[in-house]
Amino acid sequence: MTAAPPAGSGTAESGTGTPRRKATGLLLGVALASLVADLVTKQLALSELTGRGPVSLLGGAVYLSLTRNSGAAWSIGSDHTWVFPLITIGVIAWIAWMALRLRSLPWAVSLGLVLGGALGNLTDRIFRAPGHFVGHVVDMVSLFDPYGQVWPVFNLADSSLVCGVLLAVFLELTGRQRDGSRATAERSDDETPAEQRERA
């Protein structure tokens, strides 16, 4: 007579991949949606705002003002445009590494937003004028001033990056881990040794 396998051994193994697949799928979906939205809004800005002055919205709280930025915010690093694609590629590689242990859906949204934003601006750096890896990023949204004197002119990719980073900070502060667990001051007495090692 064959001994029965330990309770839960079969189902646990068969189900371990599901949270990771869901999280990875959500990450890629959010990144793709963010990237497509960024590319579409940039194309609309180029077609509708080229040759026009700033367009005022919401009583001057928001302006649509087409600019091309060779640097970061406030044109910081504009003389070293080639550095930004390298940084972005490093961020993408870091997100890919993080995805290996990803089980948390909120973290998937956060990393997806960062990935989509990074890819959006990287696309400009690679394919737009004046050349490959030194292309200028298309920006079009300015707050409270038509020419970015109050806040840097930005695009949807920048917004996606900022929202993703802010969500990541919130998740860290509230103890939510990328593997789906919660960080606590004290370990539960019924944790298995494997769970304790994982949490450590």
C-alpha positions in Angstrom: 0.0 0.0 0.0 1.5 3.3 -1.1 1.7 6.0 1.6 -0.3 9.2 0.8 1.8 12.3 0.0 1.9 15.0 2.6 -1.2 17.1 2.7 -1.0 20.0 0.3 2.2 18.9 -1.4 0.7 18.4 -4.8 -1.6 21.5 -4.9 1.1 23.8 -3.5 3.5 23.0 -6.2 1.0 23.1 -8.9 -0.2 26.5 -7.8 3.0 28.3 -7.0 3.4 29.7 -10.5 -0.1 31.3 -10.7 0.6 34.5 -8.5 3.8 35.0 -10.4 2.2 34.7 -13.8 -0.6 37.0 -12.8 1.8 39.6 -11.4 4.1 39.4 -14.4 1.2 39.6 -16.8 -0.1 42.7 -15.0 3.3 44.3 -15.0 3.7 43.8 -18.8 0.1 44.9 -19.5 0.5 48.1 -17.5 3.8 48.8 -19.1 2.4 48.3 -22.6 -0.7 50.5 -21.9 1.6 53.2 -20.5 3.9 53.0 -23.5 1.2 53.1 -26.1 -0.6 56.0 -24.4 2.7 57.9 -24.3 3.5 57.3 -28.0 0.0 58.4 -29.0 0.0 61.6 -27.0 3.4 62.5 -28.3 2.3 62.0 -31.9 -0.9 64.1 -31.2 1.3 66.8 -29.7 3.6 66.9 -32.7 0.7 67.0 -35.2 -1.5 69.5 -33.3 1.0 71.8 -31.5 3.8 72.2 -34.0 4.0 75.8 -35.0 1.4 76.9 -32.4 1.8 78.8 -29.2 0.9 77.3 -25.8 -2.7 76.2 -25.4 -4.2 77.2 -22.0 -6.4 74.7 -20.2 -8.3 74.9 -16.8 -7.9 78.6 -16.6 -4.2 78.6 -17.0 -3.5 75.8 -14.5 -2.3 73.6 -17.4 -0.7 74.6 -20.7 0.0 72.4 -23.7 3.3 73.7 -24.9 5.4 71.5 -27.3 9.1 71.3 -26.4 11.9 68.9 -27.2 14.2 68.1 -24.3 17.7 66.8 -24.6 18.2 66.4 -20.9 16.2 65.6 -17.8 13.9 67.9 -15.8 14.7 71.6 -16.4 17.0 70.4 -19.2 19.5 69.1 -16.6 22.3 67.2 -18.3 21.4 68.5 -21.8 25.0 68.3 -22.9 25.2 64.6 -22.0 22.1 63.2 -23.7 23.8 59.8 -24.3 23.9 59.1 -20.6 20.1 58.9 -20.2 19.5 55.8 -22.5 22.2 54.0 -20.5 20.5 54.8 -17.2 17.1 53.8 -18.7 18.5 50.4 -19.9 19.8 49.8 -16.4 16.4 50.6 -14.9 14.8 48.1 -17.4 17.3 45.4 -16.4 16.6 46.1 -12.7 12.8 45.7 -13.3 13.4 42.4 -15.2 15.4 41.1 -12.2 12.7 42.2 -9.8 10.1 40.4 -11.8 11.8 37.1 -11.1 10.3 37.1 -7.5 7.3 39.2 -8.2 4.0 37.9 -6.7 2.4 41.2 -5.6 -0.2 42.8 -7.9 0.3 46.3 -6.4 4.0 46.0 -7.0 3.3 44.8 -10.5 1.4 48.0 -11.2 4.2 50.1 -9.7 6.9 48.4 -11.7 4.7 48.4 -14.9 4.3 52.1 -14.6 8.0 52.7 -14.2 8.8 50.3 -17.1 6.3 51.9 -19.4 7.5 55.4 -18.7 11.1 54.4 -19.1 10.4 52.7 -22.4 8.4 55.8 -23.6 11.3 58.2 -23.1 13.9 55.6 -24.3 12.0 55.4 -27.6 12.5 59.1 -28.1 16.2 58.9 -27.2 16.8 56.1 -29.7 14.6 57.1 -32.7 14.0 60.9 -32.6 16.3 63.6 -33.9 19.1 64.5 -33.8 20.2 60.9 -33.8 20.2 57.5 -32.3 20.7 57.4 -28.5 20.9 61.3 -28.5 17.3 62.0 -29.5 15.3 64.7 -27.8 12.3 63.7 -25.7 8.9 65.2 -26.7 7.3 67.1 -23.8 4.0 69.0 -23.9 2.4 69.6 -20.5 3.4 72.6 -18.5 1.8 73.5 -15.1 0.9 77.1 -14.1 3.1 78.6 -16.8 3.2 78.1 -20.5 7.0 77.6 -20.7 7.9 75.5 -17.7 9.0 78.2 -15.4 7.1 76.8 -12.4 7.4 73.1 -13.1 9.3 71.3 -15.8 7.4 70.6 -19.0 6.7 66.9 -19.0 4.9 64.1 -20.9 2.8 61.0 -20.1 6.0 58.8 -19.7 7.2 61.2 -17.0 3.9 61.0 -15.2 3.9 57.2 -15.4 7.4 57.1 -13.9 6.5 59.5 -11.1 3.3 57.6 -10.2 5.1 54.3 -10.3 7.9 55.5 -8.0 5.4 57.1 -5.5 3.4 53.8 -5.4 6.6 51.9 -4.8 7.4 54.2 -1.9 3.9 53.7 -0.4 4.2 50.0 -0.7 7.6 50.0 1.0 6.3 52.2 3.8 3.3 50.0 4.4 5.4 46.8 4.5 4.2 45.2 1.3 6.8 43.0 -0.2 7.3 42.1 -3.9 6.8 38.4 -3.1 3.3 39.2 -1.9 4.1 38.9 1.9 3.8 41.6 4.5 6.8 42.8 6.6 6.0 42.5 10.3 8.0 43.3 13.5 7.4 39.8 14.8 7.2 36.5 13.0 4.1 34.4 13.6 4.7 31.3 15.7 3.1 29.1 13.1 5.5 30.2 10.3 7.4 27.3 8.8 11.2 27.5 8.7 11.1 28.1 5.0 8.8 31.0 5.4 11.0 32.5 8.1 14.1 32.2 5.8 12.1 33.8 3.0 11.0 36.7 5.1 14.5 37.2 6.4 
